[in-house]
Amino acid sequence: MNFDLTIEQKIIQKTIREFSEAEVAPGAEQRDKDKRFPKEIFQKLGELGMMGLPFPQKYGGADSDTISFAIVVEELSRACGSTGITYSAHISLGGAPLHLFGTEEQKQKYLTPICTGESLGAFGLTEPNAGSDAGGTQTEAVLKNNEFIINGNKCFITNASFAKHLALTAITGRDGAKKEISAIIVPTHAKGFQVIDNYEKMGLNASNTTELVLEDVHVPEENLLGKRGEGFRQFLITLDGGRIGIGAMAVGIAQAAYEKALSYAKERKQFGKSISSFQAIQFKLADMAMKIELARNMVYKAAWLKDQGRKFSKEASMAKLYASEICMEVTNQAVQIHGGYGYMKEYHVERFMRDAKLLEIGEGTSEIQRLVIARSIGC
Ligand SMILES: Cc1cc2nc3c(=O)[nH]c(=O)nc-3n(C[C@H](O)[C@H](O)[C@H](O)COP(=O)(O)OP(=O)(O)OC[C@H]3O[C@@H](n4cnc5c(N)ncnc54)[C@H](O)[C@@H]3O)c2cc1C
C-alpha cells in the first residue's frame, strides 16, 4: 500500500495551494459579505489549466485524475468555500456527465468550453417538489418535429448564471404511472429559459445558486445526452463522483477552521496562560486533527478507487457523509475555541461554520447517504 501522492499530484497540490493562499483567501471574507461571485478567480484557474483538470486533453482538459481533482477542491475550499463549491460543481456536475455520456460531437461542442473555462459547468436535477426523491421530476420535454419542447422549474442550481449550457433532467415519456426520465443539454440563452439568481443563503454567499424557469424552450433532438430514459441513472452516476467533491470541500473547510483555532489557541491568554495549555482545548484540537486526517483518507480512497476504474459508490457516500459531518463539528469547535471573537465575522470561523452546513445537504443529504450505504451493505 502506498499513501504517497505521485509527483504530478504533488505539483498540482503545491500550485493550487500557493494560488489559493495568494489569490483566493485574501478576499474571501469581503466576497461573503458582498455576495460577490469571483469571476476573476475562475479566469485565472483557466489560465492555470485547472478548469478541465480530469478531462482529456483533446477537449482542452489536463488528463489528470480524481485524486488531483479532490486536492484542488480541498485547497480552494480551505481558502474559500464558495470558490470550492463553484469549482467542484463545474467539474463533477457540469463537465462529468458530458464526458461520461456525451457523443464525440457533444463533447467537442459542450465539454471544450467547460475545460477552457469559457463556460462554467452546471447540472439541473433538483426541483421544487423533487429533491431527495429526484425521480419525482415534473419538468417535461415533449419531442415534436425533431425538437424537445421543455417546460418546468429547477431550484438551487449551482453556477447556472455563468454557464452557457447545462444538462438537466426531464420526463420524455410515460408508460402508465412509470416516467421515462432523460437528460438533455440546454443552452442557457435559449428563448424561454430564465436563470434567476436571488436566493438569500445562510452561507457560500459568493457562490452562484439559481432557480431555472423553462417555458416552451426548444432544443434539437440531438441535444439528448446518452440514451432516452437513462437520465435518472446517469445523474445518479454523476452524483457518485460529485460526492468526492463535496467530501474534499469538507476536508478543506475543516482544515482551515482547525488551523485558525490552533493558532488562536496558542495566542489567546486567559488565567495567565495560553488557552492551548488547557487540556480541554488540547483535546478539542486533537479530535479535530484526527477527524480531518480520517476524512481526508476516506476522500482520497474513494477518488483512488474511481481512478482505478473500480466501484466507488459506497466509499464516495461514506466519505461525503463522514467528511461533511466532521466539518460541521470541527467548524463548530473552532468557533468555540475562539470564544466571543469566534462569533465575529473578522475571525473567519463563523463563515466556515455557515459554509459547512451545505455539505450535509447538497448532493444527497446525510440521511440519503445513510440510505445509500445501508443499501450497499445489503440492508
Ligand atoms: C447551495 C445549494 C446548491 C445546490 N446545488 C445544486 C445543483 O447544482 N444541482 C442540483 O440539481 N441540486 C442542487 N442543490 C439541491 C440539493 O441537492 C438538494 O437541496 C438536496 O438534495 C435535498 O433536497 P431538498 O432540499 O428538496 O430536501 P428534501 O428532499 O425535501 O429533504 C428534507 C429533509 O427530509 C429528509 N429526507 C428526505 N427523504 C428522506 C428519506 N427517504 N429518509 C429519510 N430522510 C429523508 C432529508 O434528508 C432532509 O433532512 C443545491 C442545494 C443548495 C442548498
PDBQT file of the ligand as one rigid body, heavy atoms in Angstrom, charges set to zero:
ROOT
HETATM    1  C1  LIG A 401     -26.426  25.874  -2.067  1.00  0.00    +0.000 C 
HETATM    2  C2  LIG A 401     -27.047  24.708  -2.781  1.00  0.00    +0.000 A 
HETATM    3  C3  LIG A 401     -26.532  24.286  -4.014  1.00  0.00    +0.000 A 
HETATM    4  C4  LIG A 401     -27.137  23.243  -4.711  1.00  0.00    +0.000 A 
HETATM    5  N1  LIG A 401     -26.695  22.917  -5.985  1.00  0.00    +0.000 NA
HETATM    6  C5  LIG A 401     -27.416  22.031  -6.738  1.00  0.00    +0.000 A 
HETATM    7  C6  LIG A 401     -27.096  21.828  -8.115  1.00  0.00    +0.000 A 
HETATM    8  O1  LIG A 401     -26.137  22.399  -8.650  1.00  0.00    +0.000 OA
HETATM    9  N2  LIG A 401     -27.885  20.992  -8.850  1.00  0.00    +0.000 N 
HETATM   10  C7  LIG A 401     -28.951  20.327  -8.297  1.00  0.00    +0.000 A 
HETATM   11  O2  LIG A 401     -29.632  19.609  -9.028  1.00  0.00    +0.000 OA
HETATM   12  N3  LIG A 401     -29.279  20.492  -6.979  1.00  0.00    +0.000 NA
HETATM   13  C8  LIG A 401     -28.540  21.340  -6.195  1.00  0.00    +0.000 A 
HETATM   14  N4  LIG A 401     -28.878  21.543  -4.877  1.00  0.00    +0.000 N 
HETATM   15  C9  LIG A 401     -30.016  20.819  -4.308  1.00  0.00    +0.000 C 
HETATM   16  C10 LIG A 401     -29.647  19.758  -3.261  1.00  0.00    +0.000 C 
HETATM   17  O3  LIG A 401     -29.012  18.670  -3.861  1.00  0.00    +0.000 OA
HETATM   18  C11 LIG A 401     -30.945  19.393  -2.522  1.00  0.00    +0.000 C 
HETATM   19  O4  LIG A 401     -31.293  20.512  -1.715  1.00  0.00    +0.000 OA
HETATM   20  C12 LIG A 401     -30.818  18.160  -1.692  1.00  0.00    +0.000 C 
HETATM   21  O5  LIG A 401     -30.662  17.010  -2.491  1.00  0.00    +0.000 OA
HETATM   22  C13 LIG A 401     -32.019  17.948  -0.746  1.00  0.00    +0.000 C 
HETATM   23  O6  LIG A 401     -33.231  18.080  -1.410  1.00  0.00    +0.000 OA
HETATM   24  P1  LIG A 401     -34.368  19.037  -0.776  1.00  0.00    +0.000 P 
HETATM   25  O7  LIG A 401     -33.723  20.342  -0.499  1.00  0.00    +0.000 OA
HETATM   26  O8  LIG A 401     -35.546  19.025  -1.666  1.00  0.00    +0.000 OA
HETATM   27  O9  LIG A 401     -34.724  18.383   0.613  1.00  0.00    +0.000 OA
HETATM   28  P2  LIG A 401     -35.808  17.226   0.859  1.00  0.00    +0.000 P 
HETATM   29  O10 LIG A 401     -35.580  16.098  -0.077  1.00  0.00    +0.000 OA
HETATM   30  O11 LIG A 401     -37.163  17.822   0.900  1.00  0.00    +0.000 OA
HETATM   31  O12 LIG A 401     -35.411  16.750   2.322  1.00  0.00    +0.000 OA
HETATM   32  C14 LIG A 401     -35.867  17.377   3.516  1.00  0.00    +0.000 C 
HETATM   33  C15 LIG A 401     -35.401  16.519   4.684  1.00  0.00    +0.000 C 
HETATM   34  O13 LIG A 401     -36.027  15.220   4.605  1.00  0.00    +0.000 OA
HETATM   35  C16 LIG A 401     -35.050  14.215   4.632  1.00  0.00    +0.000 C 
HETATM   36  N5  LIG A 401     -35.472  13.080   3.808  1.00  0.00    +0.000 N 
HETATM   37  C17 LIG A 401     -35.960  13.096   2.540  1.00  0.00    +0.000 A 
HETATM   38  N6  LIG A 401     -36.208  11.847   2.128  1.00  0.00    +0.000 NA
HETATM   39  C18 LIG A 401     -35.857  11.019   3.130  1.00  0.00    +0.000 A 
HETATM   40  C19 LIG A 401     -35.875   9.607   3.318  1.00  0.00    +0.000 A 
HETATM   41  N7  LIG A 401     -36.290   8.767   2.349  1.00  0.00    +0.000 N 
HETATM   42  N8  LIG A 401     -35.471   9.095   4.505  1.00  0.00    +0.000 NA
HETATM   43  C20 LIG A 401     -35.029   9.915   5.493  1.00  0.00    +0.000 A 
HETATM   44  N9  LIG A 401     -34.980  11.262   5.380  1.00  0.00    +0.000 NA
HETATM   45  C21 LIG A 401     -35.388  11.801   4.216  1.00  0.00    +0.000 A 
HETATM   46  C22 LIG A 401     -33.804  14.875   4.068  1.00  0.00    +0.000 C 
HETATM   47  O14 LIG A 401     -32.628  14.165   4.427  1.00  0.00    +0.000 OA
HETATM   48  C23 LIG A 401     -33.902  16.253   4.687  1.00  0.00    +0.000 C 
HETATM   49  O15 LIG A 401     -33.411  16.210   6.006  1.00  0.00    +0.000 OA
HETATM   50  C24 LIG A 401     -28.241  22.553  -4.141  1.00  0.00    +0.000 A 
HETATM   51  C25 LIG A 401     -28.723  22.948  -2.869  1.00  0.00    +0.000 A 
HETATM   52  C26 LIG A 401     -28.156  24.012  -2.204  1.00  0.00    +0.000 A 
HETATM   53  C27 LIG A 401     -28.746  24.423  -0.871  1.00  0.00    +0.000 C 
ENDROOT
TORSDOF 0
